[in-house]
């Protein structure tokens, strides 16, 4: 089925297959419409519409979306439409937007795509925290910290998944995701104030995959310490760019990235479908 996708999608699908994140049977094509499903990490169920090319006909593409998710037996799906600043999916990706809407998806959250580039000043490290690699700690300890970070979170996905499946299940899923990501083992760290965990930052091989502070330490800008650590880790590893994303409505998080020298380079419009 990969051969039905033009390059570079075909090679990307093959690489994702080799990583255990997609399979040929997760790919669908009818007429000019094509799509693949993708698992966020190996072993996870497919949950993301990836390589979605609706072709010229939104009605036909919506039908492919409906038939493919029924064939897969899925109960929740995400599809992102990334765009440059100032563009909107209903105008600038109108066929894709209409196909998703006709298939029962809802555009539920708008996210900022952010980027730090080499040549930009590195964020200063305030030196308030010490760090321990998360992978060297017991999984239960890190999962408990992720549970605490999820409480009062302004992140849309976190709030939805905690309400849907509970904070323990969401934290376990996040732990599995973060520990499966590419990157050196020591990059994913927990920051401590004395012996008290303040939060964590999880860089992968191209981005700040996750950052969070526990409720009792919020409001003191410890996110700046964590973000400085994560950004410096990737910059010192030689990455020319460090990507990140946060909900447009999560103003504290967005401001932290801007303080650290990140720029808004685009918007990501996230569509959801859930089985009722």
TIDRENKOL-717659 format. One record per residue (C-alpha): x, y, z; residue number from 1; residue in one letter; chain. Coordinates in nm, 3 decimals. Example, Ala and Ser with C-alpha at 12.3 -4.5 7.8 and 13.67 -1.06 7.14 Angstrom:
BEGIN
        u        v        w  mivex  zagu  gumi
    1.230   -0.450    0.780      1     A     A
    1.367   -0.106    0.714      2     S     A
//
This chain:
BEGIN
        u        v        w  mivex  zagu  gumi
    0.000    0.000    0.000      1     X     A
    0.292    0.240    0.056      2     X     A
    0.340    0.260   -0.320      3     X     A
    0.009    0.449   -0.347      4     X     A
    0.175    0.743   -0.169      5     X     A
    0.409    0.980   -0.356      6     X     A
    0.747    1.078   -0.220      7     X     A
    0.847    1.192    0.037      8     X     A
    0.544    1.033    0.207      9     X     A
    0.630    0.684    0.085     10     X     A
    0.976    0.692    0.245     11     X     A
    0.837    0.846    0.563     12     X     A
    0.581    0.567    0.589     13     X     A
    0.850    0.303    0.538     14     X     A
    1.062    0.461    0.812     15     X     A
    0.763    0.477    1.046     16     X     A
    0.690    0.109    0.972     17     X     A
    1.047    0.019    1.064     18     X     A
    0.999    0.205    1.394     19     X     A
    0.675    0.016    1.467     20     X     A
    0.456    0.323    1.426     21     X     A
    0.256    0.230    1.117     22     X     A
    0.177   -0.073    0.899     23     X     A
    0.074   -0.122    0.535     24     X     A
   -0.272   -0.232    0.653     25     X     A
   -0.312    0.103    0.831     26     X     A
   -0.292    0.282    0.493     27     X     A
   -0.594    0.348    0.271     28     X     A
   -0.646    0.490   -0.077     29     X     A
   -0.953    0.537   -0.295     30     X     A
   -0.945    0.741   -0.614     31     X     A
   -0.724    1.042   -0.543     32     X     A
   -0.772    1.036   -0.164     33     X     A
   -0.505    0.878    0.055     34     X     A
   -0.440    0.853    0.427     35     X     A
   -0.242    0.653    0.680     36     X     A
   -0.283    0.597    1.052     37     X     A
    0.010    0.635    1.284     38     X     A
    0.078    0.536    1.645     39     X     A
    0.239    0.802    1.864     40     X     A
    0.496    0.546    1.985     41     X     A
    0.567    0.177    1.920     42     X     A
    0.310   -0.044    2.087     43     X     A
    0.047    0.229    2.110     44     X     A
   -0.278    0.197    1.915     45     X     A
   -0.302    0.404    1.596     46     X     A
   -0.458    0.737    1.688     47     X     A
   -0.335    0.993    1.435     48     X     A
   -0.441    1.050    1.074     49     X     A
   -0.111    1.095    0.896     50     X     A
   -0.019    1.160    0.532     51     X     A
   -0.379    1.269    0.466     52     X     A
   -0.420    1.378    0.104     53     X     A
   -0.792    1.435    0.039     54     X     A
   -0.759    1.490   -0.334     55     X     A
   -1.002    1.734   -0.498     56     X     A
   -1.329    1.592   -0.359     57     X     A
   -1.404    1.647    0.013     58     X     A
   -1.709    1.416    0.000     59     X     A
   -1.504    1.124   -0.133     60     X     A
   -1.226    1.194    0.120     61     X     A
   -1.481    1.204    0.405     62     X     A
   -1.610    0.865    0.293     63     X     A
   -1.257    0.724    0.300     64     X     A
   -1.208    0.861    0.651     65     X     A
   -1.532    0.700    0.772     66     X     A
   -1.466    0.362    0.608     67     X     A
   -1.104    0.345    0.718     68     X     A
   -1.174    0.420    1.083     69     X     A
   -1.453    0.158    1.083     70     X     A
   -1.214   -0.096    0.930     71     X     A
   -0.955   -0.013    1.196     72     X     A
   -1.208   -0.024    1.482     73     X     A
   -1.084    0.307    1.621     74     X     A
   -1.261    0.503    1.893     75     X     A
   -1.059    0.826    1.883     76     X     A
   -0.852    0.996    1.614     77     X     A
   -0.651    1.318    1.587     78     X     A
   -0.566    1.500    1.265     79     X     A
   -0.348    1.811    1.256     80     X     A
   -0.344    2.078    0.987     81     X     A
   -0.026    2.286    1.015     82     X     A
   -0.028    2.629    0.855     83     X     A
    0.185    2.941    0.831     84     X     A
    0.086    3.233    1.056     85     X     A
   -0.222    3.418    0.935     86     X     A
   -0.368    3.126    0.739     87     X     A
   -0.679    2.931    0.836     88     X     A
   -0.781    2.576    0.740     89     X     A
   -1.134    2.662    0.624     90     X     A
   -0.985    2.898    0.364     91     X     A
   -0.631    2.777    0.296     92     X     A
   -0.686    2.400    0.331     93     X     A
   -1.055    2.407    0.246     94     X     A
   -1.086    2.056    0.097     95     X     A
   -0.909    1.892    0.390     96     X     A
   -1.109    2.097    0.641     97     X     A
   -1.440    2.010    0.473     98     X     A
   -1.352    1.641    0.446     99     X     A
   -1.269    1.621    0.816    100     X     A
   -1.583    1.811    0.913    101     X     A
   -1.806    1.591    0.694    102     X     A
   -1.647    1.284    0.854    103     X     A
   -1.748    1.403    1.200    104     X     A
   -1.422    1.563    1.315    105     X     A
   -1.426    1.882    1.518    106     X     A
   -1.152    2.145    1.518    107     X     A
   -1.106    2.158    1.893    108     X     A
   -0.779    2.339    1.963    109     X     A
   -0.536    2.571    1.792    110     X     A
   -0.169    2.531    1.878    111     X     A
    0.135    2.752    1.830    112     X     A
    0.430    2.603    1.642    113     X     A
    0.747    2.749    1.795    114     X     A
    1.114    2.732    1.706    115     X     A
    1.449    2.827    1.855    116     X     A
    1.726    2.862    1.596    117     X     A
    2.104    2.857    1.628    118     X     A
    2.235    3.211    1.640    119     X     A
    1.960    3.314    1.882    120     X     A
    2.084    3.373    2.236    121     X     A
    2.046    3.067    2.454    122     X     A
    1.804    3.113    2.743    123     X     A
    1.997    3.180    3.065    124     X     A
    2.000    2.905    3.326    125     X     A
    1.894    3.062    3.658    126     X     A
    2.079    2.785    3.842    127     X     A
    1.800    2.724    4.093    128     X     A
    1.743    2.357    4.014    129     X     A
    1.941    2.036    4.009    130     X     A
    1.856    1.760    3.762    131     X     A
    1.826    1.384    3.757    132     X     A
    1.773    1.169    3.446    133     X     A
    1.413    1.044    3.448    134     X     A
    1.503    0.709    3.290    135     X     A
    1.723    0.622    3.588    136     X     A
    1.436    0.666    3.832    137     X     A
    1.163    0.410    3.903    138     X     A
    0.883    0.438    3.647    139     X     A
    0.625    0.473    3.927    140     X     A
    0.805    0.781    4.061    141     X     A
    0.805    0.955    3.722    142     X     A
    0.443    0.858    3.653    143     X     A
    0.339    1.001    3.990    144     X     A
    0.511    1.328    3.896    145     X     A
    0.326    1.333    3.562    146     X     A
   -0.002    1.283    3.749    147     X     A
    0.076    1.583    3.967    148     X     A
    0.174    1.796    3.667    149     X     A
   -0.156    1.711    3.495    150     X     A
   -0.357    1.864    3.781    151     X     A
   -0.469    2.211    3.683    152     X     A
   -0.296    2.183    3.345    153     X     A
   -0.398    2.434    3.078    154     X     A
   -0.313    2.187    2.800    155     X     A
   -0.625    2.083    2.608    156     X     A
   -0.515    1.726    2.531    157     X     A
   -0.418    1.661    2.892    158     X     A
   -0.750    1.788    3.026    159     X     A
   -0.949    1.584    2.773    160     X     A
   -0.760    1.260    2.833    161     X     A
   -0.765    1.294    3.212    162     X     A
   -1.143    1.344    3.198    163     X     A
   -1.182    1.055    2.955    164     X     A
   -0.951    0.789    3.100    165     X     A
   -0.830    0.919    3.438    166     X     A
   -0.510    1.086    3.547    167     X     A
   -0.321    0.762    3.614    168     X     A
   -0.387    0.622    3.265    169     X     A
   -0.298    0.953    3.100    170     X     A
    0.028    0.975    3.299    171     X     A
    0.120    0.616    3.209    172     X     A
    0.055    0.689    2.841    173     X     A
    0.268    1.003    2.860    174     X     A
    0.550    0.815    3.033    175     X     A
    0.549    0.547    2.764    176     X     A
    0.549    0.814    2.493    177     X     A
    0.835    1.017    2.640    178     X     A
    1.057    0.718    2.716    179     X     A
    1.005    0.581    2.362    180     X     A
    1.120    0.900    2.193    181     X     A
    1.455    0.936    2.023    182     X     A
    1.725    1.121    2.207    183     X     A
    2.005    1.045    2.450    184     X     A
    1.898    0.879    2.775    185     X     A
    2.013    1.171    2.990    186     X     A
    1.814    1.436    2.806    187     X     A
    1.479    1.367    2.975    188     X     A
    1.527    1.510    3.325    189     X     A
    1.341    1.601    3.641    190     X     A
    1.431    1.931    3.808    191     X     A
    1.460    1.947    4.185    192     X     A
    1.463    2.225    4.442    193     X     A
    1.656    2.050    4.715    194     X     A
    1.485    1.712    4.733    195     X     A
    1.150    1.841    4.607    196     X     A
    1.066    1.769    4.242    197     X     A
    0.959    2.089    4.068    198     X     A
    0.886    1.957    3.720    199     X     A
    1.039    1.794    3.417    200     X     A
    1.152    1.861    3.064    201     X     A
    1.175    1.595    2.792    202     X     A
    1.372    1.690    2.479    203     X     A
    1.378    1.441    2.194    204     X     A
    1.594    1.443    1.881    205     X     A
    1.437    1.760    1.740    206     X     A
    1.203    1.924    1.992    207     X     A
    1.095    1.999    2.344    208     X     A
    0.849    1.710    2.355    209     X     A
    0.708    1.791    2.699    210     X     A
    0.759    2.036    2.983    211     X     A
    0.561    2.078    3.303    212     X     A
    0.569    2.207    3.660    213     X     A
    0.384    2.065    3.960    214     X     A
    0.104    2.288    4.097    215     X     A
    0.275    2.386    4.422    216     X     A
    0.572    2.532    4.234    217     X     A
    0.382    2.718    3.963    218     X     A
    0.392    3.096    3.947    219     X     A
    0.766    3.120    4.020    220     X     A
    0.884    3.078    3.660    221     X     A
    1.053    2.744    3.720    222     X     A
    0.936    2.664    3.368    223     X     A
    1.212    2.904    3.256    224     X     A
    1.474    2.689    3.434    225     X     A
    1.340    2.370    3.277    226     X     A
    1.311    2.521    2.930    227     X     A
    1.663    2.663    2.952    228     X     A
    1.789    2.315    3.042    229     X     A
    1.605    2.146    2.754    230     X     A
    1.697    2.407    2.493    231     X     A
    2.063    2.413    2.595    232     X     A
    2.074    2.032    2.588    233     X     A
    1.968    2.023    2.223    234     X     A
    2.173    2.328    2.120    235     X     A
    2.486    2.175    2.274    236     X     A
    2.409    1.852    2.085    237     X     A
    2.441    2.054    1.764    238     X     A
    2.077    2.093    1.660    239     X     A
    2.038    2.404    1.440    240     X     A
    1.669    2.428    1.532    241     X     A
    1.462    2.323    1.832    242     X     A
    1.089    2.282    1.772    243     X     A
    0.812    2.312    2.028    244     X     A
    0.435    2.353    2.042    245     X     A
    0.179    2.470    2.294    246     X     A
   -0.190    2.554    2.289    247     X     A
   -0.260    2.909    2.175    248     X     A
   -0.476    2.949    2.484    249     X     A
   -0.200    2.837    2.721    250     X     A
   -0.063    3.187    2.769    251     X     A
    0.186    3.106    3.051    252     X     A
    0.346    2.833    2.842    253     X     A
    0.356    3.046    2.527    254     X     A
    0.514    3.335    2.717    255     X     A
    0.779    3.103    2.861    256     X     A
    0.886    2.996    2.513    257     X     A
    0.896    3.357    2.392    258     X     A
    1.111    3.456    2.691    259     X     A
    1.348    3.173    2.602    260     X     A
    1.403    3.310    2.251    261     X     A
    1.157    3.094    2.058    262     X     A
    0.958    3.243    1.770    263     X     A
    0.610    3.155    1.651    264     X     A
    0.659    2.998    1.307    265     X     A
    0.310    2.864    1.244    266     X     A
   -0.019    2.734    1.378    267     X     A
   -0.143    2.379    1.412    268     X     A
   -0.519    2.324    1.397    269     X     A
   -0.603    1.999    1.574    270     X     A
   -0.916    1.808    1.475    271     X     A
   -1.065    1.529    1.689    272     X     A
   -1.305    1.245    1.622    273     X     A
   -1.433    1.027    1.903    274     X     A
   -1.671    0.734    1.887    275     X     A
   -1.998    0.821    2.059    276     X     A
//
